[in-house]
Amino acid sequence: MSGAAPRFTVLIPARLASTRLPGKPLADIGGKPMVVRVAERVRPAGAERVVVAADDESIVAACRAHGVDAVRTRTDHASGSDRLAEAAALLGLDDSHVVVNVQGDEPLIDPALARDCAALLAARDDCVMSTAAHAIHDADEYRNPNVVKVVLDAASRALYFSRAPLPWWRDGAGAPPGDPAPLRHVGLYAYRAGFLRAFPSLPPAALEQAEALEQLRVLWHGHRIAVHVSDHAPGPGIDTPADLARVRAQFEAAAEEPPASA
């Protein structure tokens, strides 16, 4: 990570209830709760503050026990964006302050992504948000509806997000060619705090509901999202017990590695 970092705050939404992995934020990874691992992972990004926005006092207590800032938010928020908007108000962030949303189930996230998205938004007055993407080279990933794709305009702003394989190369039978590669969307966002507070009041969009992608509401209402294209994929997130076991194994393997010799 090079260059001067903008002023920004990282907010990590954490909800105790999870259908596929109950109590996910507090799941143990190498002796610490998952949400604490995420906060520690993102600290090198250079944010002024890293704060967990939690819906349960047990998450707040676990964070504070490990020296991580946390605020208690309501339990009835419809989305993570609503939770972040409340947290931004609780922290008294001014409208121009940049807020980076890092998901609470990504303990292997590259901290450079948070800084790069914050810097991109700070440089783009034409956009209300920024996010990240990386190239897809695997045909199965390209066709997987759980992999969200994004297409960009000439100014690297999002034209559309979809679970469908986009763009579709008619002459290549739909297979992703090497150049240009299709882009996988990475669910990390930067907002200006003023827009973050206004976002929950925007009416949901039909396309958002059809694709189950909240970011389409932003485009539907005529706003712009700048996209940082990373050279590599971020570390895997955790949605299921199998994901958790895999990440735990990675932490255990790292802990067993001998220290580098001087």
N, C-alpha and C positions, 0 to 999 in steps of 0.2 A: 504494500500500500504506500503510494508515494503522493507528494503534493500536500498542500495545506488542507486540513479537514474543515468542513463547515461546522457551525454550531448545530448539534442535533441531539435528540434524546431517543434512546431505544426503549420501546414499550413491548412487553412480552405478555400477551393475554393468556390466562391460565384458568381453565374451567374444570372443576373436579369431576363432574359427570362425563362419562365417555361410554358409548354403547359397546365399542369393540375392546376397550381397555379401561375398565373402571379405575378411578383414582390415578389416571395417567400422569398428571403433573408431579405426583409424589412417588412415582415408581423409582426404585433404587437403581442407580447406575454407578457402580464402583464406589459405593458408600455415601452417595449424595443423591438427593431428589433430582429427577430429570429437569425440572424447571430451573434449579440451581445450576446444573451443568450447562444449560442453554445460556443463562446470564453470564456465567464465567467464560464461556466460549466466545461471546460477542464483545467482551470488554476491550480487547485489543483494537476494536474498530475506531476507538477514539471519541465515543459519545460523551457528552457532559454528564449524563446520568443513564444508568440502565435500571429500569423499574419494571417489576412484575405487576400486572393488573389482574388480581385474583378475585374469584367469586366466593371464596370460602376462607374462613379464618385459619384453618389448618395449613393452607398454602402460604398465607402471610407469615405465620409463625415459623414454618420451615425455612422460608427465605431469610427471615431476620436472624434465625439461628446460624445461618451460614454467611452473614454479612451482606445479604442482597436486599436492596430497596424493594419494597412492595406496598401497594395500596389496595384496599378492599373496595370492590365495586359490587354493584347490584347482581343478584342471581338471575334476573328475568330478562337479560339482554337477548335480543333475537340473533345477534351476530357478534363476531369478534370486533368488527368496526365500531359497533355501538359501545362495547366495553372500553375500547381505546378512547373513544370520544369522552366518556365519563372520566377516564383516567387523566386525559389532557386537561380537563376542567379542574379536577382535584389538584393537579400539580401547578395550576395557574400559568400554563404556557401561553405566550402571546400568539396572535394569529399568524405571524410570519415564521414562527419557530418550526423547524423541520422535525417531524416525528417518524421514526423508522419502526415498522411493525415486524418483529421477528417472532415466528411461531414458537410456542412453548414445547413443541415436540420434535425439535431439530437440534439435538445436542452436538451434531457434527457440522453445523452450518459454518461456512467460511466467513469470518468476520469482515473480510474485504468487501463482501457483497453489501453489507450494511453501510459501510462508508461510501462505497461507489454509488449506491442508490441515493444516499443523502447528498453527495456532491453533485450528482446529475440533476436532481430536483432544484438545488440551490442555483444552478446555472441556467435553468429553463423556466423563464417567466411565462412561457406559453403553455405550461403544463401545471396541473394541480396535484399530480402524483407522479411517482416513478416506480418502476419495478424492474425485474431482471429476467433474463432468458438465456438459454444456451442451445447450441446446435444439436439436432437429432440426426444420428447416422444409422440407427437401427430401425429396420422396417416394422418390426413388431411393436416397438415403442411408438412409432409414428401412428400406427393404427389403433393403439390402445386408448379407449375412451377415458381411462383414468389419468392419462397423460394430457395435460392441457396445452394446446398449441396457441401461439400468437403470431400474427402477421403484422408487419410494420410498414409505415410510409417512408418516403425519402428522407424525412427528418428524424427517423428512428422513434416515431410515436406509434403507439398501438392502433391498428385499424380494427382488429377484432380478436377476441379470444374464443376458442372453441375446443370441445372434446373430440370433434371430428378431425380427420387427417387433413390439415390445411398447411400450405396450399396444395391443391390436387394437380399433379402433373399428368395431363391427359395422354400425352404421347409416351409416357413411361409406365403406363398401366397402374398409376397411383403410387409407385415406389418412390421413396425420397432420393433424388439424385444427390451427387456429392456437392454440387455448387449451383445455386445457393442451397444450403441445407435448411430444412424446416426448423423452427424454433420451439423448444419446450419452455413453457412459462414456469418460472420459479416463484413460489408464493411468498415473496418478501416485498413489502411496499414501503415507500416513503410518502408522507403527506405533509402539507403545511397544516399547522394545528387548526387554523380557521376553517379550512375545507373539511378536515376530519370532523370537526364539531357540526358542520352543516350537512355532512353526508347522510346521517341517519334520517334526516327530514326529507330527502329526495324520494319521490315515489318509486317503488320497485318497478323494474322494467320487464316487459314480456320476454325479451331475449334472456335476461338474467334468470328468470324462472325456468325457461325452457332448458338452458344449459346448466343450471345450478352453479352459476359463476357470478359472484357479487360484483366483480369489477366491471361487468358489462353495464351496470347501472350508470357508472361514470361516463362511459362512451355514449350511452343512450341519451343522456341529458346534455350532450354537446361538449363535454370537458375532454381534455387531452391527458394522456398518460405517456410519459417518456420511458423508454426501455433501454436498460443497460444490458448489452450482450456479453456474457462472460465466456472466457475461453474454455471453461470446464464445468462439469456438473457439480452441484453442491453435494455435501454428504447426505445420506438417506434420512428421511424423517421416520417417526415411529407412529404407526396407526394400529398395529396388531400385536398380540403376544409374540409372534414370530419375529416381527421387526425389533421388539424390545430385546429378545434373546440375542439377535444378531449384533445389535449395538453394544450390549453388555459384553459380548465376547471380544469386540474390538477394544473396549476399554481395558478389559482384563489382559489382553495381549500386549497393549501399550504399556501397562503397569509392570509386566514381566520382562520388558526389554531392558537389557543392561544399560547403564548410563554411558554416554559417549566418552571415550578417552580424551584426555587433554592433549 
